[in-house]
């Protein structure tokens, strides 16, 4: 499982995910969460061995 959320920090509403040991990607809001999810799914479907990273913060 991979979690995408905008509040993966102490006292954030997504923090329980980090405490539970779930792999996660931190984003800045719902629009970025949707785009990140699309990017990850495209990467999985295309079977690319190349991971594209971009600065989030």
JOUR-V959417 format. One line per field, one symbol per residue. ss: DSSP state (2 for helix, 1 for strand, 0 for the rest). phi: phi as a letter, one per 40 degrees, with the letter a starting at -180 (. if undefined). psi: psi as a letter, one per 30 degrees, with the letter a starting at -180 (. if undefined). A space follows every 50 residues. Layout:
BEGIN
ss = ???
phi = ???
psi = ???
END
This chain:
BEGIN
ss = 01111000000000222220001111000222222222222222220000 0000000
phi = .bbbabbcadgccbcdccccgccabcbcicccccccccccccccccgccb bcbaccb
psi = kkkklghilkglfgefeeefgkklkklgaeeeeeeeeeeeeeeeefgkfk kkllke.
END
